[in-house]
Amino acid sequence: MRARPVSPTLLVEELADRVAAVPGGGWVRVAVDGAPPAGPGRLADDLVGPLRLRGREALRVPAAGFLRPASLRFEFGRTDPDVFYDEWLDVRGLVREVLGPLGPGRTGRVLPSLWDSERDRATRAGYVTLPPGGVVLVDGALLLGRGLPFDLTVHLSMSPAALARRTADAERWTLPAYERYEREVEPVSTADVVVRVEDPRHPALVTDRE
């Protein structure tokens, strides 16, 4: 695998160019996929302004706003990596409220968040209507391999050693889920764009996956 080092600023500009160049007159649904230490939320947030400068209204939608209620997430304990992998994300809710309404011929009316996992209750967020040509940036972990209807997928890749080193002690129980993700989904092979982030301050765009 070959990668071209880029500055964080240049990475954002190149990704914004890539998103803005997606053909079609409808909306663009982008996944920014990566474990928390890789900084998918930060990258999604940084893309909003540059996309607007390119004439694309953009909305960041953290996948964390679409987690399932605690009664379902913690049914088999709070630190089960398989449940974390399979059950934490409300896939149907994300499709129903965000990705589906941005499909061809749909309304463009999306709900930025559904569930507040900290308070374990509905967020009561208001709906937002994205104009045609608008971009939704869904950021979070373990987003690929679920059949979600994204138009462009970006994966922030970390080696197992880097991920283990940068994962907080309280979250280390999730590491087997990411090992399973690499094994079953192979995100480096399946994502449209792959960025190596062994150190998020020094990213590198993957140019050859052989």
QUITASUL-V939383 format. One record per pair of residues at least 24 apart in sequence whose ideal C-beta (glycine too) atoms are under 10 Angstrom apart, sorted by the first residue. I is the first residue (numbers start at 0). GAP is how many residues later the second one is. If there is no record, write none. Layout:
I_GAP / I_GAP
//
This chain:
0_156 / 0_187 / 0_193 / 0_195 / 0_203 / 0_205 / 0_206 / 0_207 / 0_208 / 0_209 / 1_202 / 1_203 / 1_204 / 1_205 / 1_206 / 1_207 / 1_208 / 2_154 / 2_191 / 2_192 / 2_193 / 2_195 / 2_200 / 2_201 / 2_202 / 2_203 / 2_204 / 2_205 / 2_206 / 3_192 / 3_199 / 3_200 / 3_201 / 3_202 / 3_203 / 3_204 / 4_191 / 4_197 / 4_198 / 4_199 / 4_200 / 5_189 / 5_196 / 5_197 / 5_198 / 5_199 / 6_194 / 6_195 / 6_196 / 7_31 / 7_34 / 7_35 / 7_38 / 7_189 / 7_192 / 7_193 / 7_194 / 7_195 / 8_37 / 8_41 / 9_193 / 9_195 / 10_32 / 10_35 / 10_36 / 10_143 / 10_184 / 10_186 / 10_192 / 10_193 / 10_194 / 11_31 / 11_33 / 11_34 / 11_35 / 11_36 / 11_37 / 11_38 / 11_39 / 11_191 / 12_33 / 12_34 / 12_37 / 12_40 / 12_41 / 13_36 / 13_179 / 13_181 / 13_191 / 14_28 / 14_29 / 14_31 / 14_32 / 14_35 / 14_36 / 14_122 / 14_137 / 14_139 / 14_178 / 14_180 / 14_190 / 15_30 / 15_31 / 15_32 / 15_33 / 15_34 / 15_35 / 15_36 / 15_37 / 15_38 / 15_40 / 15_42 / 15_119 / 16_33 / 16_34 / 16_37 / 17_134 / 17_136 / 17_174 / 17_175 / 18_28 / 18_31 / 18_32 / 18_35 / 18_37 / 18_39 / 18_116 / 18_118 / 18_132 / 18_133 / 18_135 / 18_174 / 19_30 / 19_31 / 19_33 / 19_34 / 19_35 / 19_36 / 19_38 / 19_113 / 19_115 / 20_33 / 20_131 / 21_34 / 21_111 / 21_113 / 21_129 / 21_130 / 21_170 / 22_128 / 23_80 / 23_108 / 23_109 / 23_127 / 24_79 / 24_107 / 24_108 / 25_76 / 25_77 / 25_78 / 25_79 / 25_80 / 25_82 / 25_106 / 25_107 / 25_108 / 25_125 / 26_29 / 26_30 / 26_32 / 26_72 / 26_74 / 26_75 / 26_76 / 26_77 / 26_79 / 26_81 / 26_83 / 26_103 / 26_104 / 26_105 / 26_106 / 26_107 / 26_108 / 26_109 / 26_124 / 27_28 / 27_30 / 27_74 / 27_102 / 27_105 / 27_106 / 27_107 / 27_108 / 27_109 / 27_122 / 27_123 / 27_124 / 28_32 / 28_69 / 28_70 / 28_71 / 28_73 / 28_74 / 28_81 / 28_105 / 28_106 / 28_107 / 28_108 / 28_109 / 28_119 / 28_120 / 28_121 / 28_122 / 28_123 / 28_124 / 29_28 / 29_30 / 29_31 / 29_105 / 29_106 / 29_107 / 29_108 / 29_109 / 29_120 / 29_121 / 29_122 / 29_123 / 29_124 / 29_162 / 29_163 / 30_32 / 30_68 / 30_105 / 30_106 / 30_107 / 30_108 / 30_109 / 30_112 / 30_113 / 30_115 / 30_117 / 30_119 / 30_120 / 30_121 / 30_122 / 30_123 / 30_124 / 30_156 / 30_160 / 30_161 / 30_162 / 31_28 / 31_30 / 31_31 / 31_105 / 31_106 / 31_107 / 31_108 / 31_111 / 31_118 / 31_120 / 31_121 / 31_122 / 31_123 / 31_124 / 31_161 / 31_163 / 32_30 / 32_105 / 32_106 / 32_107 / 32_108 / 32_109 / 32_110 / 32_111 / 32_112 / 32_117 / 32_120 / 32_121 / 32_122 / 32_123 / 32_124 / 32_148 / 32_152 / 32_154 / 32_157 / 32_158 / 32_161 / 33_105 / 33_106 / 33_107 / 33_108 / 33_109 / 33_120 / 33_121 / 33_122 / 33_123 / 33_124 / 33_129 / 33_144 / 33_153 / 33_157 / 33_161 / 33_163 / 33_166 / 34_105 / 34_106 / 34_107 / 34_121 / 34_122 / 34_123 / 34_127 / 34_128 / 34_131 / 34_132 / 34_136 / 34_139 / 34_140 / 34_142 / 34_143 / 34_146 / 34_162 / 35_28 / 35_104 / 35_105 / 35_127 / 35_130 / 35_131 / 35_132 / 35_135 / 35_138 / 36_104 / 36_119 / 36_121 / 36_125 / 36_126 / 36_127 / 36_128 / 36_129 / 36_130 / 36_131 / 36_134 / 36_160 / 36_163 / 37_103 / 37_117 / 37_118 / 37_119 / 37_120 / 37_124 / 37_125 / 37_128 / 37_157 / 37_158 / 37_159 / 37_160 / 37_162 / 37_165 / 38_100 / 38_117 / 38_127 / 38_158 / 38_161 / 38_162 / 38_164 / 39_97 / 39_98 / 39_99 / 39_100 / 39_101 / 39_103 / 39_114 / 39_115 / 39_116 / 39_155 / 39_157 / 39_160 / 40_96 / 40_98 / 40_99 / 41_97 / 41_114 / 41_158 / 42_94 / 42_96 / 42_111 / 42_113 / 42_152 / 42_154 / 42_157 / 42_160 / 43_92 / 43_93 / 43_94 / 43_95 / 43_96 / 43_110 / 44_92 / 44_94 / 45_91 / 46_88 / 46_90 / 46_92 / 46_107 / 47_87 / 47_89 / 50_83 / 50_84 / 50_86 / 51_82 / 51_83 / 53_81 / 54_78 / 55_74 / 55_75 / 55_77 / 55_78 / 55_79 / 56_51 / 56_71 / 56_72 / 56_73 / 56_74 / 56_75 / 56_76 / 56_77 / 56_78 / 56_79 / 57_72 / 57_76 / 57_77 / 57_78 / 57_79 / 58_39 / 58_43 / 58_51 / 58_53 / 58_69 / 58_70 / 58_71 / 58_75 / 58_76 / 58_77 / 58_78 / 58_79 / 59_52 / 59_75 / 59_76 / 59_77 / 59_78 / 59_79 / 60_33 / 60_36 / 60_37 / 60_38 / 60_49 / 60_50 / 60_51 / 60_52 / 60_53 / 60_67 / 60_75 / 60_76 / 60_77 / 60_78 / 60_79 / 61_50 / 61_51 / 61_75 / 61_76 / 61_77 / 61_78 / 62_25 / 62_26 / 62_27 / 62_28 / 62_31 / 62_35 / 62_50 / 62_75 / 62_76 / 62_77 / 62_78 / 62_79 / 62_80 / 62_85 / 63_24 / 63_25 / 63_49 / 63_51 / 63_52 / 63_53 / 63_54 / 63_75 / 63_76 / 63_77 / 64_25 / 64_28 / 64_29 / 64_32 / 64_33 / 64_46 / 64_47 / 64_48 / 64_49 / 64_50 / 64_51 / 64_52 / 64_58 / 64_60 / 64_73 / 64_75 / 65_24 / 65_25 / 65_26 / 65_27 / 65_28 / 65_29 / 65_30 / 65_31 / 65_32 / 65_45 / 65_46 / 65_47 / 65_48 / 65_49 / 65_51 / 65_57 / 65_72 / 65_74 / 66_26 / 66_27 / 66_46 / 66_47 / 66_48 / 66_49 / 66_50 / 66_51 / 66_53 / 66_73 / 67_24 / 67_25 / 67_46 / 67_47 / 67_49 / 68_46 / 68_48 / 68_51 / 68_52 / 68_53 / 69_45 / 69_47 / 69_48 / 69_49 / 69_50 / 69_51 / 70_49 / 72_44 / 72_47 / 73_46 / 76_96 / 77_95 / 78_91 / 78_92 / 78_93 / 78_94 / 78_95 / 79_93 / 79_94 / 79_96 / 79_97 / 80_92 / 80_93 / 80_94 / 80_95 / 80_96 / 80_97 / 80_98 / 80_99 / 81_94 / 81_95 / 81_98 / 82_94 / 83_57 / 83_58 / 83_87 / 83_89 / 83_90 / 83_92 / 83_93 / 83_94 / 83_96 / 84_56 / 84_57 / 84_89 / 84_91 / 84_92 / 84_93 / 84_94 / 84_95 / 84_96 / 84_99 / 85_56 / 85_60 / 85_91 / 85_94 / 87_29 / 87_52 / 87_53 / 87_54 / 87_86 / 87_89 / 88_51 / 88_52 / 88_53 / 88_54 / 88_57 / 88_59 / 89_24 / 89_25 / 90_52 / 90_55 / 90_56 / 90_57 / 93_44 / 93_46 / 93_49 / 93_52 / 93_54 / 94_51 / 94_52 / 94_53 / 94_54 / 96_28 / 96_30 / 97_30 / 97_32 / 97_38 / 97_40 / 97_50 / 98_37 / 98_39 / 98_49 / 98_50 / 98_51 / 98_52 / 99_49 / 100_26 / 100_28 / 100_29 / 100_35 / 101_28 / 101_30 / 101_32 / 101_33 / 101_34 / 101_47 / 101_49 / 102_46 / 102_48 / 107_24 / 107_25 / 107_26 / 107_28 / 109_24 / 109_26 / 111_24 / 140_33 / 140_36 / 140_37 / 140_40 / 141_32 / 141_35 / 141_36 / 141_38 / 141_39 / 141_43 / 141_45 / 142_38 / 142_42 / 142_44 / 142_48 / 143_37 / 143_41 / 143_42 / 143_43 / 143_46 / 143_47 / 144_36 / 144_39 / 144_40 / 144_41 / 144_42 / 144_45 / 145_39 / 149_41 / 149_42 / 150_41 / 151_39 / 151_40 / 151_41 / 152_34 / 152_37 / 152_38 / 152_39 / 152_40 / 152_41 / 153_37 / 153_38 / 153_39 / 153_40 / 153_41 / 154_30 / 154_32 / 154_33 / 154_34 / 154_35 / 154_36 / 154_37 / 154_38 / 154_39 / 154_40 / 154_41 / 154_42 / 154_51 / 155_31 / 155_35 / 155_37 / 155_38 / 155_39 / 155_40 / 155_41 / 155_44 / 155_47 / 156_25 / 156_30 / 156_31 / 156_34 / 156_37 / 156_38 / 156_39 / 156_40 / 156_41 / 156_46 / 156_47 / 156_49 / 157_24 / 157_37 / 157_38 / 157_39 / 157_40 / 157_41 / 157_42 / 158_37 / 158_38 / 158_39 / 160_37 / 161_34 / 161_35 / 161_36 / 161_37 / 161_38 / 162_34 / 162_35 / 164_33 / 165_31 / 165_32 / 165_33 / 165_34
//
